[in-house]
Amino acid sequence: MTEEIPAPPKLTAKVAFLLRRAFPEPPEAIETHLSWVFLTTDRAYKLKKPSKHPFLDHRSVEARRIDCEAEVELNELLAPGVYLGTVPLTWDRDRGLAIGGEGKVVDWLIVMRRLAEAAMLDRALAAGTGSVDSGQVEALVRHLLAFYRSTDQPPTTPARYRQSLLEILAIDREELLRPDHALDQHGVVDLTDRLEVAVETDGELGERSSRVVDGHGDLRPEHVLLGQNPLVIDRITFDRQLRLIDPVNDLALLAVECERLGAPELGESILGTYLELAGDPIAHRIVALYRSLRAATRARLSVAHLADDGRDAGKWLDRTDAYLLIAKNQLDRYSREVHR
């Protein structure tokens, strides 16, 4: 009789191991839409979930290995010295799971230097906007500006640039209009219809294709460490197309998040400082359009959390509503600028 071979551990077993047996002391754990992060005294270990989404497919161990290695490489420019490498999570039937053991590789972990949480921009916002001064804003913007000037500037055309924005908007619309999300469908249709028209018809938006760089793609306060030598982590790795972005559009997301967290003036300051230092003559209406588009995408990503077995449904629905309100207000701002 053939001996039955036990199946490798699933995500829940890996998480349990990392929470209870992997480290000398139990780590702090943070779950995101795509990953689990385990914080020890001086390190952070990121485990990517075996998930599939419109822009990524992490269901295989090999796909997760490739993405982990890409994350270490791609984040070196914006966060030098933070990403320390990758290590395998191994398993054998007798000894179970281990970090860097001799068994079968069943997953991969990104190893990072743990950052000072109190200096992260989201924590600073929670403490009050007065804790973020103009010097910190300028240091952050100069760091990002140097990055944008050093990274690739892939050739594109106005038509291709518009199409890339429309493709993301179509995905946003489809998810937001799912009837089980119980959102205001009339409001979503109106918002996305107006955004579609703006993207298709605004001549200056098409001209922004000449500004596209291989940027960050997910610039949010929880990814920003403030200070004289700021750092920015978690650059998008899984789809280069999402990183091919106008720097103002990259920063528009950061402004949206500042607004959602109750500090709209900080978002305005970051954008204004960038435009001044970069010498970018972009029209105010295009900035508002970018902010509306980014808020719509964040609404879609927030409501998608309802698929995680309904946990914290109220929180994610409230956050979705907040993003949709920002998207509407910024689009109204765009329309007022158009009709001046």
C-alpha positions in Angstrom: 0.0 0.0 0.0 1.4 3.4 -1.0 2.0 5.7 1.9 0.0 8.9 1.7 2.1 12.0 1.4 0.8 14.9 3.5 -0.2 18.0 1.5 2.1 21.1 2.1 0.7 23.6 4.5 -1.9 26.2 3.5 -1.8 30.0 4.2 -3.5 29.6 7.6 -0.8 27.2 8.8 2.0 29.4 7.5 0.5 32.4 9.3 0.1 30.4 12.5 3.7 29.3 12.4 5.0 32.8 11.8 2.8 34.1 14.7 3.7 31.4 17.2 6.9 29.4 16.5 9.1 31.3 14.0 10.6 33.9 16.2 11.9 34.1 19.8 9.1 36.5 20.7 5.6 36.6 19.2 5.7 39.3 16.4 3.2 42.0 15.7 1.1 41.0 12.6 -0.5 43.2 10.0 -2.8 41.8 7.3 -3.2 43.7 4.1 -5.2 42.8 1.0 -2.2 41.1 -0.6 0.1 40.1 2.2 0.8 39.4 5.9 3.6 41.4 7.5 5.2 40.1 10.8 7.2 42.7 12.8 10.0 41.6 15.2 12.2 43.9 17.2 14.3 45.0 14.3 12.9 43.2 11.2 9.8 42.9 9.1 8.9 39.7 7.3 6.4 39.9 4.4 4.5 36.9 3.3 2.5 37.3 0.1 -1.0 35.7 -0.1 -1.6 33.1 -2.8 -4.3 35.3 -4.5 -5.5 36.3 -7.9 -6.7 39.8 -8.8 -7.2 41.7 -12.1 -3.5 42.8 -12.1 -1.7 39.9 -10.5 -1.7 36.1 -10.1 0.2 35.0 -7.0 -1.3 31.5 -6.7 2.0 29.6 -7.4 5.0 29.6 -5.1 7.2 30.5 -8.1 5.0 33.6 -8.9 5.4 34.7 -5.3 9.2 34.1 -5.4 9.5 36.3 -8.5 7.5 39.0 -7.0 9.4 39.0 -3.7 12.7 39.3 -5.5 11.3 42.1 -7.7 10.1 44.0 -4.6 13.6 43.9 -3.1 15.2 45.1 -6.3 12.6 47.8 -7.3 12.5 49.4 -3.9 16.3 50.1 -3.5 16.1 53.5 -5.1 13.4 54.9 -2.9 14.3 52.9 0.3 18.0 52.2 0.3 19.1 49.8 3.0 15.5 48.8 4.0 15.0 45.7 1.8 17.5 43.1 3.0 16.6 40.2 0.7 14.4 37.1 0.5 14.4 33.9 2.5 12.5 30.6 1.8 9.8 29.2 4.0 10.4 25.5 4.0 8.5 22.4 5.1 9.0 18.7 5.7 6.6 16.2 7.1 8.6 15.4 10.2 9.8 18.9 11.3 7.1 21.1 9.8 7.7 24.6 8.7 10.9 26.6 9.1 12.5 29.8 7.9 15.4 28.9 5.6 15.2 25.2 6.5 16.2 22.2 4.5 12.8 21.0 3.5 10.7 21.7 0.5 10.3 25.4 -0.3 6.6 26.2 0.1 6.8 30.0 0.1 9.0 33.0 0.3 9.5 35.9 2.7 10.8 39.4 2.1 13.1 40.5 4.9 13.2 44.2 5.7 14.7 46.5 8.3 11.9 47.5 10.6 11.2 51.2 10.3 10.2 53.6 13.1 6.4 53.6 13.1 6.2 57.0 14.8 8.0 58.6 11.8 5.6 57.1 9.2 3.4 59.7 7.5 0.1 57.9 8.4 1.1 58.0 12.1 2.0 61.6 11.8 -1.4 62.4 10.4 -3.1 60.5 13.2 -1.1 62.6 15.6 -2.2 65.8 13.9 -1.1 67.7 10.9 1.0 70.0 13.0 3.5 67.2 13.4 4.4 67.4 9.6 6.4 70.6 8.9 7.4 72.2 5.7 10.9 71.0 6.0 9.7 67.4 6.0 7.5 68.0 3.1 10.3 69.5 1.0 12.7 66.7 1.9 10.1 64.1 0.8 9.4 65.9 -2.4 13.1 66.3 -3.2 13.6 62.6 -2.6 10.7 61.7 -4.9 11.8 64.2 -7.5 15.3 62.8 -7.7 13.8 59.3 -8.1 11.5 60.4 -10.9 14.4 62.0 -12.7 16.5 58.9 -12.4 14.1 56.2 -13.3 13.1 55.0 -16.8 10.9 57.3 -19.0 9.3 54.8 -21.4 8.0 56.2 -24.7 4.2 56.3 -25.1 1.6 58.3 -27.0 -1.4 60.4 -25.9 -3.8 57.7 -27.3 -2.0 54.9 -25.4 -1.8 57.0 -22.3 -5.6 57.8 -22.3 -6.3 54.1 -23.0 -4.3 53.0 -19.9 -6.3 55.4 -17.7 -9.6 54.2 -19.3 -8.7 50.5 -18.7 -8.3 51.1 -15.0 -11.5 53.2 -14.9 -13.4 50.3 -16.5 -12.2 47.9 -13.8 -13.1 50.4 -11.1 -16.6 50.8 -12.6 -17.2 47.0 -12.9 -16.3 46.3 -9.3 -18.1 49.3 -7.8 -21.3 48.4 -9.7 -21.5 44.9 -8.3 -25.0 44.8 -6.7 -23.8 42.9 -3.6 -21.7 45.8 -2.6 -24.9 47.9 -2.0 -23.3 51.1 -3.2 -25.2 54.0 -4.8 -25.2 52.7 -8.3 -26.6 55.9 -9.9 -23.8 57.9 -8.2 -21.2 55.4 -9.4 -22.5 55.5 -13.0 -22.6 59.3 -13.0 -19.1 59.5 -11.6 -17.5 57.0 -13.9 -19.3 58.3 -17.0 -18.1 61.8 -16.3 -14.5 60.6 -15.7 -14.6 58.7 -18.9 -15.6 61.7 -20.9 -12.9 63.8 -19.3 -10.2 61.3 -20.0 -11.3 60.9 -23.6 -11.7 64.6 -24.4 -9.2 66.7 -22.4 -6.4 67.6 -24.7 -3.9 68.5 -22.0 -4.4 65.2 -20.3 -3.1 63.4 -23.4 -0.1 65.7 -23.5 0.9 64.4 -20.1 2.0 61.2 -21.8 5.4 62.9 -22.3 5.8 63.0 -18.5 5.2 59.3 -17.8 8.0 57.6 -15.8 8.4 54.2 -14.2 7.2 55.5 -10.8 5.9 54.2 -7.5 2.3 53.5 -8.4 0.9 53.2 -4.8 2.1 56.2 -3.0 0.2 56.3 0.3 1.1 57.7 3.8 1.8 54.2 5.3 4.5 53.9 2.7 6.3 57.1 3.6 8.9 57.6 6.3 9.5 61.2 7.2 12.7 62.9 8.2 15.8 64.6 6.8 16.5 61.4 4.8 13.0 60.2 3.9 12.2 56.7 2.6 9.4 55.4 0.5 8.6 51.7 0.5 6.2 49.3 -1.2 6.6 50.3 -4.8 4.3 48.3 -7.0 6.1 45.2 -8.3 3.5 42.9 -9.8 2.5 44.9 -12.9 4.9 47.4 -14.5 2.0 49.1 -16.3 0.6 50.3 -13.0 4.0 52.0 -12.3 4.1 53.8 -15.7 2.7 57.0 -14.4 2.8 60.8 -14.6 4.6 61.8 -11.3 1.7 64.2 -10.6 -0.7 61.3 -10.8 1.6 59.4 -8.4 1.4 62.3 -5.9 -2.3 62.7 -6.5 -2.9 59.4 -4.7 -0.9 60.7 -1.7 -3.0 63.9 -1.7 -6.2 61.8 -1.8 -5.1 59.8 1.2 -4.1 62.9 3.1 -7.6 64.3 2.5 -9.3 61.1 3.6 -7.2 61.1 6.8 -8.3 64.7 7.5 -5.3 66.6 6.3 -6.3 68.0 2.8 -4.0 71.0 3.2 -1.0 68.6 3.6 -1.8 66.9 0.3 -2.1 70.4 -1.3 1.3 71.3 0.1 3.0 68.2 -1.2 1.5 68.7 -4.7 2.3 72.4 -4.7 5.9 71.8 -3.5 6.5 69.2 -6.2 5.1 71.4 -9.0 7.3 74.3 -7.9 10.5 72.3 -7.5 9.9 70.3 -10.7 8.9 73.4 -12.7 5.8 71.6 -14.0 3.2 74.0 -15.5 0.3 71.5 -15.3 -3.2 73.0 -15.2 -5.0 72.8 -11.9 -7.9 70.9 -13.6 -5.6 68.0 -14.6 -4.4 67.7 -11.0 -8.1 67.5 -9.8 -8.9 65.0 -12.5 -6.0 62.8 -11.4 -7.1 63.0 -7.8 -10.6 62.0 -8.8 -9.4 59.0 -10.8 -7.1 57.8 -8.0 -9.9 58.2 -5.4 -12.2 56.1 -7.7 -9.6 53.3 -7.8 -9.1 53.4 -4.0 -12.9 53.1 -3.6 -12.8 50.0 -5.8 -9.9 48.5 -3.8 -11.6 49.2 -0.5 -14.9 47.6 -1.5 -13.1 44.6 -2.8 -12.1 43.8 0.8 -15.7 42.6 1.3 -14.6 39.4 -0.4 -12.4 38.7 2.6 -15.3 36.8 4.3 -17.1 40.1 5.3 -14.6 41.0 8.1 -14.7 44.6 9.0 -17.4 45.2 6.3 -18.6 48.4 7.9 -15.1 49.9 7.9 -14.5 49.1 4.3 -17.9 50.4 3.2 -17.3 53.6 5.1 -13.9 54.0 3.5 -15.4 53.3 0.1 -17.9 56.1 0.6 -15.2 58.5 1.7 -13.2 57.8 -1.5 -16.2 58.2 -3.7 -17.0 61.5 -2.1 -13.5 62.7 -2.7 -13.7 61.5 -6.3 -16.9 63.4 -6.8 -15.7 66.6 -5.2 -12.4 66.6 -7.2 -14.3 65.9 -10.4 -16.7 68.8 -9.7 -13.5 70.9 -9.2 -12.3 69.7 -12.5 -15.6 70.7 -14.2 -15.5 74.2 -12.7 -12.0 74.7 -14.0 -13.1 73.5 -17.5 -16.0 76.0 -17.6 -14.1 79.0 -16.4 
